């Protein structure tokens, strides 16, 4: 199944490692450091044209990819759970 992240971007649910709230997780210096390093390595894809609310960590082949989305983590979670009903 696929998860729509916003702005015509979809990812396979099999690739999703986690969905995180930007406001709550960036309080931690570890998360800020992780996102900073991912940005330096060009592993961050911003699919948000508005204020970002979440980041989605995905495994793409041998690399991690971080998507920044304007969609709330709660909405992304609902979308992912609705797909699991059909599997």
N, CA, C and O atoms as a Maestro MAE file, in Angstrom:
{
 s_m_m2io_version
 :::
 2.0.0
}

f_m_ct {
 s_m_title
 :::
 protein
 m_atom[348] {
  # First column is atom index #
  i_m_mmod_type
  r_m_x_coord
  r_m_y_coord
  r_m_z_coord
  i_m_residue_number
  s_m_chain_name
  s_m_pdb_residue_name
  s_m_pdb_atom_name
  i_m_atomic_number
  :::
  1 25 0.830 -1.172 0.000 1 A "UNK " " N  " 7
  2 3 0.000 0.000 0.000 1 A "UNK " " CA " 6
  3 2 0.889 1.255 0.000 1 A "UNK " " C  " 6
  4 15 2.087 1.199 0.278 1 A "UNK " " O  " 8
  5 25 0.263 2.360 -0.316 2 A "UNK " " N  " 7
  6 3 0.976 3.617 -0.469 2 A "UNK " " CA " 6
  7 2 0.461 4.652 0.521 2 A "UNK " " C  " 6
  8 15 -0.703 4.629 0.919 2 A "UNK " " O  " 8
  9 25 1.341 5.551 0.905 3 A "UNK " " N  " 7
  10 3 0.986 6.625 1.824 3 A "UNK " " CA " 6
  11 2 1.258 7.962 1.137 3 A "UNK " " C  " 6
  12 15 2.379 8.230 0.705 3 A "UNK " " O  " 8
  13 25 0.221 8.798 1.040 4 A "UNK " " N  " 7
  14 3 0.350 10.114 0.424 4 A "UNK " " CA " 6
  15 2 0.889 11.091 1.459 4 A "UNK " " C  " 6
  16 15 0.290 11.263 2.520 4 A "UNK " " O  " 8
  17 25 2.021 11.734 1.160 5 A "UNK " " N  " 7
  18 3 2.688 12.651 2.089 5 A "UNK " " CA " 6
  19 2 2.405 14.115 1.798 5 A "UNK " " C  " 6
  20 15 2.768 14.984 2.591 5 A "UNK " " O  " 8
  21 25 1.763 14.398 0.676 6 A "UNK " " N  " 7
  22 3 1.486 15.774 0.288 6 A "UNK " " CA " 6
  23 2 2.197 16.130 -0.995 6 A "UNK " " C  " 6
  24 15 3.233 15.555 -1.331 6 A "UNK " " O  " 8
  25 25 1.620 17.103 -1.722 7 A "UNK " " N  " 7
  26 3 2.210 17.608 -2.971 7 A "UNK " " CA " 6
  27 2 2.606 16.493 -3.938 7 A "UNK " " C  " 6
  28 15 3.731 16.464 -4.437 7 A "UNK " " O  " 8
  29 25 1.688 15.592 -4.192 8 A "UNK " " N  " 7
  30 3 1.879 14.505 -5.167 8 A "UNK " " CA " 6
  31 2 3.036 13.562 -4.824 8 A "UNK " " C  " 6
  32 15 3.627 12.957 -5.718 8 A "UNK " " O  " 8
  33 25 3.354 13.439 -3.564 9 A "UNK " " N  " 7
  34 3 4.420 12.538 -3.129 9 A "UNK " " CA " 6
  35 2 3.806 11.368 -2.374 9 A "UNK " " C  " 6
  36 15 3.055 11.553 -1.416 9 A "UNK " " O  " 8
  37 25 4.138 10.162 -2.820 10 A "UNK " " N  " 7
  38 3 3.673 8.954 -2.142 10 A "UNK " " CA " 6
  39 2 4.870 8.050 -1.868 10 A "UNK " " C  " 6
  40 15 5.858 8.063 -2.602 10 A "UNK " " O  " 8
  41 25 4.763 7.272 -0.804 11 A "UNK " " N  " 7
  42 3 5.797 6.295 -0.476 11 A "UNK " " CA " 6
  43 2 5.121 4.969 -0.158 11 A "UNK " " C  " 6
  44 15 3.966 4.935 0.266 11 A "UNK " " O  " 8
  45 25 5.834 3.908 -0.362 12 A "UNK " " N  " 7
  46 3 5.321 2.589 -0.007 12 A "UNK " " CA " 6
  47 2 5.315 2.444 1.510 12 A "UNK " " C  " 6
  48 15 6.275 2.823 2.180 12 A "UNK " " O  " 8
  49 25 4.235 1.898 2.044 13 A "UNK " " N  " 7
  50 3 4.152 1.676 3.488 13 A "UNK " " CA " 6
  51 2 5.264 0.735 3.959 13 A "UNK " " C  " 6
  52 15 5.672 0.791 5.119 13 A "UNK " " O  " 8
  53 25 5.749 -0.119 3.073 14 A "UNK " " N  " 7
  54 3 6.833 -1.046 3.435 14 A "UNK " " CA " 6
  55 2 8.134 -0.294 3.706 14 A "UNK " " C  " 6
  56 15 8.998 -0.791 4.429 14 A "UNK " " O  " 8
  57 25 8.277 0.898 3.130 15 A "UNK " " N  " 7
  58 3 9.494 1.696 3.304 15 A "UNK " " CA " 6
  59 2 9.460 2.579 4.549 15 A "UNK " " C  " 6
  60 15 10.505 3.046 5.004 15 A "UNK " " O  " 8
  61 25 8.269 2.813 5.104 16 A "UNK " " N  " 7
  62 3 8.118 3.737 6.225 16 A "UNK " " CA " 6
  63 2 8.647 3.109 7.511 16 A "UNK " " C  " 6
  64 15 8.213 2.030 7.914 16 A "UNK " " O  " 8
  65 25 9.583 3.796 8.144 17 A "UNK " " N  " 7
  66 3 10.127 3.368 9.432 17 A "UNK " " CA " 6
  67 2 9.385 4.060 10.561 17 A "UNK " " C  " 6
  68 15 9.082 3.445 11.583 17 A "UNK " " O  " 8
  69 25 9.088 5.357 10.373 18 A "UNK " " N  " 7
  70 3 8.389 6.092 11.417 18 A "UNK " " CA " 6
  71 2 7.838 7.408 10.926 18 A "UNK " " C  " 6
  72 15 8.328 7.988 9.957 18 A "UNK " " O  " 8
  73 25 6.803 7.872 11.617 19 A "UNK " " N  " 7
  74 3 6.184 9.156 11.361 19 A "UNK " " CA " 6
  75 2 6.323 9.972 12.642 19 A "UNK " " C  " 6
  76 15 5.911 9.523 13.712 19 A "UNK " " O  " 8
  77 25 6.903 11.170 12.539 20 A "UNK " " N  " 7
  78 3 7.250 11.936 13.724 20 A "UNK " " CA " 6
  79 2 6.694 13.355 13.661 20 A "UNK " " C  " 6
  80 15 6.656 13.971 12.596 20 A "UNK " " O  " 8
  81 25 6.270 13.859 14.799 21 A "UNK " " N  " 7
  82 3 5.784 15.225 14.936 21 A "UNK " " CA " 6
  83 2 6.985 16.152 15.071 21 A "UNK " " C  " 6
  84 15 7.808 15.975 15.970 21 A "UNK " " O  " 8
  85 25 7.090 17.133 14.190 22 A "UNK " " N  " 7
  86 3 8.245 18.038 14.222 22 A "UNK " " CA " 6
  87 2 8.304 18.867 15.496 22 A "UNK " " C  " 6
  88 15 9.384 19.063 16.054 22 A "UNK " " O  " 8
  89 25 7.160 19.356 15.966 23 A "UNK " " N  " 7
  90 3 7.162 20.185 17.173 23 A "UNK " " CA " 6
  91 2 7.664 19.423 18.390 23 A "UNK " " C  " 6
  92 15 8.465 19.942 19.167 23 A "UNK " " O  " 8
  93 25 7.196 18.201 18.555 24 A "UNK " " N  " 7
  94 3 7.558 17.424 19.746 24 A "UNK " " CA " 6
  95 2 8.951 16.811 19.674 24 A "UNK " " C  " 6
  96 15 9.652 16.747 20.684 24 A "UNK " " O  " 8
  97 25 9.351 16.367 18.508 25 A "UNK " " N  " 7
  98 3 10.632 15.653 18.418 25 A "UNK " " CA " 6
  99 2 11.844 16.560 18.302 25 A "UNK " " C  " 6
  100 15 12.943 16.173 18.699 25 A "UNK " " O  " 8
  101 25 11.664 17.758 17.764 26 A "UNK " " N  " 7
  102 3 12.831 18.632 17.592 26 A "UNK " " CA " 6
  103 2 13.225 19.334 18.885 26 A "UNK " " C  " 6
  104 15 14.165 20.129 18.900 26 A "UNK " " O  " 8
  105 25 12.518 19.049 19.956 27 A "UNK " " N  " 7
  106 3 12.954 19.516 21.277 27 A "UNK " " CA " 6
  107 2 14.264 18.829 21.645 27 A "UNK " " C  " 6
  108 15 15.126 19.422 22.294 27 A "UNK " " O  " 8
  109 25 14.404 17.585 21.226 28 A "UNK " " N  " 7
  110 3 15.597 16.801 21.534 28 A "UNK " " CA " 6
  111 2 16.776 17.218 20.651 28 A "UNK " " C  " 6
  112 15 16.635 17.373 19.438 28 A "UNK " " O  " 8
  113 25 17.909 17.392 21.266 29 A "UNK " " N  " 7
  114 3 19.117 17.736 20.497 29 A "UNK " " CA " 6
  115 2 19.531 16.578 19.588 29 A "UNK " " C  " 6
  116 15 20.133 16.805 18.539 29 A "UNK " " O  " 8
  117 25 19.219 15.355 19.974 30 A "UNK " " N  " 7
  118 3 19.551 14.188 19.145 30 A "UNK " " CA " 6
  119 2 18.780 14.228 17.826 30 A "UNK " " C  " 6
  120 15 19.337 13.950 16.764 30 A "UNK " " O  " 8
  121 25 17.504 14.574 17.902 31 A "UNK " " N  " 7
  122 3 16.690 14.656 16.691 31 A "UNK " " CA " 6
  123 2 17.154 15.801 15.809 31 A "UNK " " C  " 6
  124 15 17.259 15.642 14.593 31 A "UNK " " O  " 8
  125 25 17.431 16.941 16.399 32 A "UNK " " N  " 7
  126 3 17.927 18.083 15.620 32 A "UNK " " CA " 6
  127 2 19.242 17.726 14.932 32 A "UNK " " C  " 6
  128 15 19.449 18.070 13.768 32 A "UNK " " O  " 8
  129 25 20.129 17.038 15.646 33 A "UNK " " N  " 7
  130 3 21.408 16.617 15.059 33 A "UNK " " CA " 6
  131 2 21.170 15.629 13.909 33 A "UNK " " C  " 6
  132 15 21.793 15.745 12.854 33 A "UNK " " O  " 8
  133 25 20.275 14.665 14.112 34 A "UNK " " N  " 7
  134 3 19.965 13.690 13.065 34 A "UNK " " CA " 6
  135 2 19.446 14.398 11.810 34 A "UNK " " C  " 6
  136 15 19.906 14.118 10.702 34 A "UNK " " O  " 8
  137 25 18.490 15.315 11.984 35 A "UNK " " N  " 7
  138 3 17.922 16.020 10.831 35 A "UNK " " CA " 6
  139 2 18.966 16.905 10.151 35 A "UNK " " C  " 6
  140 15 18.974 17.023 8.925 35 A "UNK " " O  " 8
  141 25 19.835 17.520 10.928 36 A "UNK " " N  " 7
  142 3 20.899 18.347 10.371 36 A "UNK " " CA " 6
  143 2 21.864 17.510 9.530 36 A "UNK " " C  " 6
  144 15 22.242 17.905 8.427 36 A "UNK " " O  " 8
  145 25 22.251 16.372 10.054 37 A "UNK " " N  " 7
  146 3 23.161 15.477 9.312 37 A "UNK " " CA " 6
  147 2 22.498 14.932 8.047 37 A "UNK " " C  " 6
  148 15 23.138 14.825 7.001 37 A "UNK " " O  " 8
  149 25 21.226 14.591 8.147 38 A "UNK " " N  " 7
  150 3 20.493 14.105 6.968 38 A "UNK " " CA " 6
  151 2 20.429 15.200 5.908 38 A "UNK " " C  " 6
  152 15 20.563 14.920 4.717 38 A "UNK " " O  " 8
  153 25 20.227 16.432 6.331 39 A "UNK " " N  " 7
  154 3 20.192 17.566 5.398 39 A "UNK " " CA " 6
  155 2 21.541 17.733 4.713 39 A "UNK " " C  " 6
  156 15 21.597 17.940 3.501 39 A "UNK " " O  " 8
  157 25 22.627 17.646 5.472 40 A "UNK " " N  " 7
  158 3 23.977 17.781 4.898 40 A "UNK " " CA " 6
  159 2 24.270 16.692 3.879 40 A "UNK " " C  " 6
  160 15 25.000 16.922 2.915 40 A "UNK " " O  " 8
  161 25 23.702 15.504 4.088 41 A "UNK " " N  " 7
  162 3 23.922 14.372 3.177 41 A "UNK " " CA " 6
  163 2 22.895 14.326 2.049 41 A "UNK " " C  " 6
  164 15 22.852 13.361 1.285 41 A "UNK " " O  " 8
  165 25 22.075 15.359 1.944 42 A "UNK " " N  " 7
  166 3 21.051 15.473 0.904 42 A "UNK " " CA " 6
  167 2 20.045 14.316 0.956 42 A "UNK " " C  " 6
  168 15 19.616 13.802 -0.077 42 A "UNK " " O  " 8
  169 25 19.684 13.926 2.163 43 A "UNK " " N  " 7
  170 3 18.719 12.847 2.361 43 A "UNK " " CA " 6
  171 2 17.349 13.366 2.784 43 A "UNK " " C  " 6
  172 15 16.446 12.583 3.077 43 A "UNK " " O  " 8
  173 25 17.198 14.689 2.814 44 A "UNK " " N  " 7
  174 3 15.931 15.292 3.213 44 A "UNK " " CA " 6
  175 2 15.195 15.787 1.970 44 A "UNK " " C  " 6
  176 15 15.760 16.493 1.135 44 A "UNK " " O  " 8
  177 25 13.923 15.402 1.866 45 A "UNK " " N  " 7
  178 3 13.075 15.832 0.764 45 A "UNK " " CA " 6
  179 2 11.904 16.590 1.366 45 A "UNK " " C  " 6
  180 15 11.102 16.024 2.109 45 A "UNK " " O  " 8
  181 25 11.811 17.854 1.044 46 A "UNK " " N  " 7
  182 3 10.741 18.684 1.572 46 A "UNK " " CA " 6
  183 2 9.571 18.653 0.595 46 A "UNK " " C  " 6
  184 15 9.674 19.166 -0.519 46 A "UNK " " O  " 8
  185 25 8.462 18.052 1.014 47 A "UNK " " N  " 7
  186 3 7.264 17.990 0.174 47 A "UNK " " CA " 6
  187 2 6.210 18.967 0.693 47 A "UNK " " C  " 6
  188 15 5.039 18.879 0.325 47 A "UNK " " O  " 8
  189 25 6.626 19.888 1.539 48 A "UNK " " N  " 7
  190 3 5.720 20.836 2.168 48 A "UNK " " CA " 6
  191 2 5.853 22.206 1.539 48 A "UNK " " C  " 6
  192 15 6.954 22.742 1.417 48 A "UNK " " O  " 8
  193 25 4.722 22.769 1.139 49 A "UNK " " N  " 7
  194 3 4.712 24.145 0.659 49 A "UNK " " CA " 6
  195 2 4.219 25.072 1.767 49 A "UNK " " C  " 6
  196 15 4.175 26.290 1.590 49 A "UNK " " O  " 8
  197 25 3.853 24.503 2.893 50 A "UNK " " N  " 7
  198 3 3.336 25.254 4.032 50 A "UNK " " CA " 6
  199 2 4.218 24.969 5.237 50 A "UNK " " C  " 6
  200 15 5.300 24.397 5.110 50 A "UNK " " O  " 8
  201 25 3.741 25.374 6.404 51 A "UNK " " N  " 7
  202 3 4.465 25.111 7.637 51 A "UNK " " CA " 6
  203 2 4.551 23.601 7.855 51 A "UNK " " C  " 6
  204 15 3.517 22.939 7.938 51 A "UNK " " O  " 8
  205 25 5.757 23.043 7.948 52 A "UNK " " N  " 7
  206 3 5.879 21.595 8.122 52 A "UNK " " CA " 6
  207 2 5.403 21.153 9.505 52 A "UNK " " C  " 6
  208 15 5.639 21.827 10.508 52 A "UNK " " O  " 8
  209 25 4.733 20.011 9.533 53 A "UNK " " N  " 7
  210 3 4.204 19.479 10.782 53 A "UNK " " CA " 6
  211 2 4.812 18.123 11.150 53 A "UNK " " C  " 6
  212 15 4.777 17.717 12.311 53 A "UNK " " O  " 8
  213 25 5.362 17.433 10.168 54 A "UNK " " N  " 7
  214 3 5.865 16.090 10.456 54 A "UNK " " CA " 6
  215 2 7.074 15.771 9.595 54 A "UNK " " C  " 6
  216 15 7.332 16.416 8.579 54 A "UNK " " O  " 8
  217 25 7.807 14.755 10.035 55 A "UNK " " N  " 7
  218 3 8.807 14.166 9.154 55 A "UNK " " CA " 6
  219 2 8.618 12.662 9.162 55 A "UNK " " C  " 6
  220 15 8.256 12.063 10.175 55 A "UNK " " O  " 8
  221 25 8.872 12.071 8.010 56 A "UNK " " N  " 7
  222 3 8.644 10.652 7.801 56 A "UNK " " CA " 6
  223 2 9.986 10.038 7.433 56 A "UNK " " C  " 6
  224 15 10.628 10.452 6.467 56 A "UNK " " O  " 8
  225 25 10.394 9.062 8.201 57 A "UNK " " N  " 7
  226 3 11.664 8.382 7.971 57 A "UNK " " CA " 6
  227 2 11.399 7.119 7.163 57 A "UNK " " C  " 6
  228 15 10.606 6.269 7.569 57 A "UNK " " O  " 8
  229 25 12.069 7.000 6.012 58 A "UNK " " N  " 7
  230 3 11.863 5.861 5.121 58 A "UNK " " CA " 6
  231 2 13.193 5.210 4.774 58 A "UNK " " C  " 6
  232 15 14.239 5.859 4.760 58 A "UNK " " O  " 8
  233 25 13.131 3.927 4.497 59 A "UNK " " N  " 7
  234 3 14.285 3.166 4.020 59 A "UNK " " CA " 6
  235 2 14.146 3.013 2.517 59 A "UNK " " C  " 6
  236 15 13.223 2.351 2.044 59 A "UNK " " O  " 8
  237 25 15.047 3.614 1.766 60 A "UNK " " N  " 7
  238 3 15.059 3.509 0.310 60 A "UNK " " CA " 6
  239 2 16.345 2.821 -0.095 60 A "UNK " " C  " 6
  240 15 17.427 3.400 -0.001 60 A "UNK " " O  " 8
  241 25 16.222 1.588 -0.544 61 A "UNK " " N  " 7
  242 3 17.372 0.764 -0.880 61 A "UNK " " CA " 6
  243 2 18.312 0.701 0.311 61 A "UNK " " C  " 6
  244 15 17.943 0.158 1.353 61 A "UNK " " O  " 8
  245 25 19.517 1.243 0.185 62 A "UNK " " N  " 7
  246 3 20.477 1.187 1.292 62 A "UNK " " CA " 6
  247 2 20.563 2.493 2.064 62 A "UNK " " C  " 6
  248 15 21.407 2.624 2.951 62 A "UNK " " O  " 8
  249 25 19.709 3.464 1.748 63 A "UNK " " N  " 7
  250 3 19.765 4.777 2.388 63 A "UNK " " CA " 6
  251 2 18.490 5.082 3.153 63 A "UNK " " C  " 6
  252 15 17.414 4.572 2.841 63 A "UNK " " O  " 8
  253 25 18.639 5.920 4.154 64 A "UNK " " N  " 7
  254 3 17.477 6.489 4.819 64 A "UNK " " CA " 6
  255 2 17.110 7.765 4.092 64 A "UNK " " C  " 6
  256 15 17.987 8.490 3.623 64 A "UNK " " O  " 8
  257 25 15.821 8.047 3.994 65 A "UNK " " N  " 7
  258 3 15.328 9.279 3.398 65 A "UNK " " CA " 6
  259 2 14.361 9.901 4.389 65 A "UNK " " C  " 6
  260 15 13.534 9.208 4.982 65 A "UNK " " O  " 8
  261 25 14.470 11.215 4.567 66 A "UNK " " N  " 7
  262 3 13.589 11.946 5.470 66 A "UNK " " CA " 6
  263 2 12.702 12.857 4.626 66 A "UNK " " C  " 6
  264 15 13.194 13.727 3.908 66 A "UNK " " O  " 8
  265 25 11.397 12.648 4.720 67 A "UNK " " N  " 7
  266 3 10.437 13.516 4.040 67 A "UNK " " CA " 6
  267 2 9.879 14.496 5.056 67 A "UNK " " C  " 6
  268 15 9.499 14.101 6.158 67 A "UNK " " O  " 8
  269 25 9.826 15.768 4.696 68 A "UNK " " N  " 7
  270 3 9.219 16.804 5.531 68 A "UNK " " CA " 6
  271 2 7.852 17.105 4.921 68 A "UNK " " C  " 6
  272 15 7.752 17.416 3.734 68 A "UNK " " O  " 8
  273 25 6.796 17.010 5.737 69 A "UNK " " N  " 7
  274 3 5.434 17.158 5.227 69 A "UNK " " CA " 6
  275 2 4.626 18.167 6.043 69 A "UNK " " C  " 6
  276 15 4.864 18.356 7.235 69 A "UNK " " O  " 8
  277 25 3.672 18.805 5.377 70 A "UNK " " N  " 7
  278 3 2.766 19.714 6.060 70 A "UNK " " CA " 6
  279 2 1.579 18.981 6.674 70 A "UNK " " C  " 6
  280 15 0.759 19.592 7.359 70 A "UNK " " O  " 8
  281 25 1.483 17.687 6.433 71 A "UNK " " N  " 7
  282 3 0.382 16.883 6.959 71 A "UNK " " CA " 6
  283 2 0.737 16.435 8.376 71 A "UNK " " C  " 6
  284 15 1.861 16.008 8.641 71 A "UNK " " O  " 8
  285 25 -0.228 16.537 9.271 72 A "UNK " " N  " 7
  286 3 0.029 16.189 10.670 72 A "UNK " " CA " 6
  287 2 0.294 14.698 10.823 72 A "UNK " " C  " 6
  288 15 -0.206 13.891 10.039 72 A "UNK " " O  " 8
  289 25 1.077 14.333 11.828 73 A "UNK " " N  " 7
  290 3 1.340 12.914 12.079 73 A "UNK " " CA " 6
  291 2 0.052 12.126 12.336 73 A "UNK " " C  " 6
  292 15 -0.053 10.969 11.932 73 A "UNK " " O  " 8
  293 25 -0.924 12.740 13.002 74 A "UNK " " N  " 7
  294 3 -2.188 12.053 13.287 74 A "UNK " " CA " 6
  295 2 -2.910 11.688 11.987 74 A "UNK " " C  " 6
  296 15 -3.444 10.587 11.859 74 A "UNK " " O  " 8
  297 25 -2.925 12.604 11.035 75 A "UNK " " N  " 7
  298 3 -3.569 12.331 9.749 75 A "UNK " " CA " 6
  299 2 -2.817 11.256 8.979 75 A "UNK " " C  " 6
  300 15 -3.434 10.372 8.384 75 A "UNK " " O  " 8
  301 25 -1.493 11.326 8.985 76 A "UNK " " N  " 7
  302 3 -0.699 10.297 8.306 76 A "UNK " " CA " 6
  303 2 -0.918 8.927 8.948 76 A "UNK " " C  " 6
  304 15 -0.995 7.915 8.251 76 A "UNK " " O  " 8
  305 25 -1.019 8.900 10.275 77 A "UNK " " N  " 7
  306 3 -1.279 7.647 10.972 77 A "UNK " " CA " 6
  307 2 -2.646 7.087 10.580 77 A "UNK " " C  " 6
  308 15 -2.769 5.889 10.324 77 A "UNK " " O  " 8
  309 25 -3.665 7.929 10.529 78 A "UNK " " N  " 7
  310 3 -4.999 7.476 10.113 78 A "UNK " " CA " 6
  311 2 -4.966 6.902 8.710 78 A "UNK " " C  " 6
  312 15 -5.576 5.868 8.438 78 A "UNK " " O  " 8
  313 25 -4.255 7.575 7.824 79 A "UNK " " N  " 7
  314 3 -4.134 7.082 6.448 79 A "UNK " " CA " 6
  315 2 -3.452 5.718 6.419 79 A "UNK " " C  " 6
  316 15 -3.890 4.817 5.704 79 A "UNK " " O  " 8
  317 25 -2.385 5.567 7.191 80 A "UNK " " N  " 7
  318 3 -1.658 4.291 7.190 80 A "UNK " " CA " 6
  319 2 -2.496 3.176 7.793 80 A "UNK " " C  " 6
  320 15 -2.434 2.040 7.324 80 A "UNK " " O  " 8
  321 25 -3.277 3.476 8.821 81 A "UNK " " N  " 7
  322 3 -4.127 2.457 9.438 81 A "UNK " " CA " 6
  323 2 -5.294 2.082 8.546 81 A "UNK " " C  " 6
  324 15 -5.742 0.936 8.564 81 A "UNK " " O  " 8
  325 25 -5.788 3.024 7.771 82 A "UNK " " N  " 7
  326 3 -6.905 2.692 6.870 82 A "UNK " " CA " 6
  327 2 -6.456 1.739 5.778 82 A "UNK " " C  " 6
  328 15 -7.251 0.927 5.305 82 A "UNK " " O  " 8
  329 25 -5.192 1.822 5.365 83 A "UNK " " N  " 7
  330 3 -4.677 0.902 4.371 83 A "UNK " " CA " 6
  331 2 -4.530 -0.504 4.934 83 A "UNK " " C  " 6
  332 15 -4.741 -1.484 4.220 83 A "UNK " " O  " 8
  333 25 -4.169 -0.608 6.208 84 A "UNK " " N  " 7
  334 3 -3.933 -1.933 6.787 84 A "UNK " " CA " 6
  335 2 -5.212 -2.746 6.867 84 A "UNK " " C  " 6
  336 15 -5.145 -3.972 6.956 84 A "UNK " " O  " 8
  337 25 -6.383 -2.104 6.837 85 A "UNK " " N  " 7
  338 3 -7.651 -2.821 6.857 85 A "UNK " " CA " 6
  339 2 -7.868 -3.620 5.583 85 A "UNK " " C  " 6
  340 15 -8.578 -4.626 5.591 85 A "UNK " " O  " 8
  341 25 -7.251 -3.171 4.471 86 A "UNK " " N  " 7
  342 3 -7.458 -3.810 3.187 86 A "UNK " " CA " 6
  343 2 -6.415 -4.866 2.852 86 A "UNK " " C  " 6
  344 15 -6.536 -5.558 1.841 86 A "UNK " " O  " 8
  345 25 -5.415 -4.993 3.672 87 A "UNK " " N  " 7
  346 3 -4.344 -5.964 3.374 87 A "UNK " " CA " 6
  347 2 -4.757 -7.356 3.804 87 A "UNK " " C  " 6
  348 15 -3.992 -8.306 3.636 87 A "UNK " " O  " 8
  :::
 }
 m_bond[347] {
  # First column is bond index #
  i_m_from
  i_m_to
  i_m_order
  :::
  1 1 2 1
  2 2 3 1
  3 3 4 2
  4 3 5 1
  5 5 6 1
  6 6 7 1
  7 7 8 2
  8 7 9 1
  9 9 10 1
  10 10 11 1
  11 11 12 2
  12 11 13 1
  13 13 14 1
  14 14 15 1
  15 15 16 2
  16 15 17 1
  17 17 18 1
  18 18 19 1
  19 19 20 2
  20 19 21 1
  21 21 22 1
  22 22 23 1
  23 23 24 2
  24 23 25 1
  25 25 26 1
  26 26 27 1
  27 27 28 2
  28 27 29 1
  29 29 30 1
  30 30 31 1
  31 31 32 2
  32 31 33 1
  33 33 34 1
  34 34 35 1
  35 35 36 2
  36 35 37 1
  37 37 38 1
  38 38 39 1
  39 39 40 2
  40 39 41 1
  41 41 42 1
  42 42 43 1
  43 43 44 2
  44 43 45 1
  45 45 46 1
  46 46 47 1
  47 47 48 2
  48 47 49 1
  49 49 50 1
  50 50 51 1
  51 51 52 2
  52 51 53 1
  53 53 54 1
  54 54 55 1
  55 55 56 2
  56 55 57 1
  57 57 58 1
  58 58 59 1
  59 59 60 2
  60 59 61 1
  61 61 62 1
  62 62 63 1
  63 63 64 2
  64 63 65 1
  65 65 66 1
  66 66 67 1
  67 67 68 2
  68 67 69 1
  69 69 70 1
  70 70 71 1
  71 71 72 2
  72 71 73 1
  73 73 74 1
  74 74 75 1
  75 75 76 2
  76 75 77 1
  77 77 78 1
  78 78 79 1
  79 79 80 2
  80 79 81 1
  81 81 82 1
  82 82 83 1
  83 83 84 2
  84 83 85 1
  85 85 86 1
  86 86 87 1
  87 87 88 2
  88 87 89 1
  89 89 90 1
  90 90 91 1
  91 91 92 2
  92 91 93 1
  93 93 94 1
  94 94 95 1
  95 95 96 2
  96 95 97 1
  97 97 98 1
  98 98 99 1
  99 99 100 2
  100 99 101 1
  101 101 102 1
  102 102 103 1
  103 103 104 2
  104 103 105 1
  105 105 106 1
  106 106 107 1
  107 107 108 2
  108 107 109 1
  109 109 110 1
  110 110 111 1
  111 111 112 2
  112 111 113 1
  113 113 114 1
  114 114 115 1
  115 115 116 2
  116 115 117 1
  117 117 118 1
  118 118 119 1
  119 119 120 2
  120 119 121 1
  121 121 122 1
  122 122 123 1
  123 123 124 2
  124 123 125 1
  125 125 126 1
  126 126 127 1
  127 127 128 2
  128 127 129 1
  129 129 130 1
  130 130 131 1
  131 131 132 2
  132 131 133 1
  133 133 134 1
  134 134 135 1
  135 135 136 2
  136 135 137 1
  137 137 138 1
  138 138 139 1
  139 139 140 2
  140 139 141 1
  141 141 142 1
  142 142 143 1
  143 143 144 2
  144 143 145 1
  145 145 146 1
  146 146 147 1
  147 147 148 2
  148 147 149 1
  149 149 150 1
  150 150 151 1
  151 151 152 2
  152 151 153 1
  153 153 154 1
  154 154 155 1
  155 155 156 2
  156 155 157 1
  157 157 158 1
  158 158 159 1
  159 159 160 2
  160 159 161 1
  161 161 162 1
  162 162 163 1
  163 163 164 2
  164 163 165 1
  165 165 166 1
  166 166 167 1
  167 167 168 2
  168 167 169 1
  169 169 170 1
  170 170 171 1
  171 171 172 2
  172 171 173 1
  173 173 174 1
  174 174 175 1
  175 175 176 2
  176 175 177 1
  177 177 178 1
  178 178 179 1
  179 179 180 2
  180 179 181 1
  181 181 182 1
  182 182 183 1
  183 183 184 2
  184 183 185 1
  185 185 186 1
  186 186 187 1
  187 187 188 2
  188 187 189 1
  189 189 190 1
  190 190 191 1
  191 191 192 2
  192 191 193 1
  193 193 194 1
  194 194 195 1
  195 195 196 2
  196 195 197 1
  197 197 198 1
  198 198 199 1
  199 199 200 2
  200 199 201 1
  201 201 202 1
  202 202 203 1
  203 203 204 2
  204 203 205 1
  205 205 206 1
  206 206 207 1
  207 207 208 2
  208 207 209 1
  209 209 210 1
  210 210 211 1
  211 211 212 2
  212 211 213 1
  213 213 214 1
  214 214 215 1
  215 215 216 2
  216 215 217 1
  217 217 218 1
  218 218 219 1
  219 219 220 2
  220 219 221 1
  221 221 222 1
  222 222 223 1
  223 223 224 2
  224 223 225 1
  225 225 226 1
  226 226 227 1
  227 227 228 2
  228 227 229 1
  229 229 230 1
  230 230 231 1
  231 231 232 2
  232 231 233 1
  233 233 234 1
  234 234 235 1
  235 235 236 2
  236 235 237 1
  237 237 238 1
  238 238 239 1
  239 239 240 2
  240 239 241 1
  241 241 242 1
  242 242 243 1
  243 243 244 2
  244 243 245 1
  245 245 246 1
  246 246 247 1
  247 247 248 2
  248 247 249 1
  249 249 250 1
  250 250 251 1
  251 251 252 2
  252 251 253 1
  253 253 254 1
  254 254 255 1
  255 255 256 2
  256 255 257 1
  257 257 258 1
  258 258 259 1
  259 259 260 2
  260 259 261 1
  261 261 262 1
  262 262 263 1
  263 263 264 2
  264 263 265 1
  265 265 266 1
  266 266 267 1
  267 267 268 2
  268 267 269 1
  269 269 270 1
  270 270 271 1
  271 271 272 2
  272 271 273 1
  273 273 274 1
  274 274 275 1
  275 275 276 2
  276 275 277 1
  277 277 278 1
  278 278 279 1
  279 279 280 2
  280 279 281 1
  281 281 282 1
  282 282 283 1
  283 283 284 2
  284 283 285 1
  285 285 286 1
  286 286 287 1
  287 287 288 2
  288 287 289 1
  289 289 290 1
  290 290 291 1
  291 291 292 2
  292 291 293 1
  293 293 294 1
  294 294 295 1
  295 295 296 2
  296 295 297 1
  297 297 298 1
  298 298 299 1
  299 299 300 2
  300 299 301 1
  301 301 302 1
  302 302 303 1
  303 303 304 2
  304 303 305 1
  305 305 306 1
  306 306 307 1
  307 307 308 2
  308 307 309 1
  309 309 310 1
  310 310 311 1
  311 311 312 2
  312 311 313 1
  313 313 314 1
  314 314 315 1
  315 315 316 2
  316 315 317 1
  317 317 318 1
  318 318 319 1
  319 319 320 2
  320 319 321 1
  321 321 322 1
  322 322 323 1
  323 323 324 2
  324 323 325 1
  325 325 326 1
  326 326 327 1
  327 327 328 2
  328 327 329 1
  329 329 330 1
  330 330 331 1
  331 331 332 2
  332 331 333 1
  333 333 334 1
  334 334 335 1
  335 335 336 2
  336 335 337 1
  337 337 338 1
  338 338 339 1
  339 339 340 2
  340 339 341 1
  341 341 342 1
  342 342 343 1
  343 343 344 2
  344 343 345 1
  345 345 346 1
  346 346 347 1
  347 347 348 2
  :::
 }
}
